[in-house]
């Protein structure tokens, strides 16, 4: 979560890679849901997040990723 938060707020690309069921999607969903909507004054400073996801595999090409964005 911390790495996702830092990358989002510093506009750094982030690839989250892991086996099925390792909470990759959940971590991004939690961040998306809570940024910009929290009552915490510190967290309220950050803008809401809009995410784009791609289901990749060993056959995914860079052009496939570029098409999502």
GINOR-V569536 format. One record per pair of residues at least 24 apart in sequence whose C-alpha atoms are under 7 Angstrom apart, sorted by the first residue. I is the first residue (numbers start at 1). J is the second residue. If there is no record, write none. Layout:
BEGIN
i->[I,I]
j->[J,J]
END
This chain:
BEGIN
i->[1]
j->[27]
END
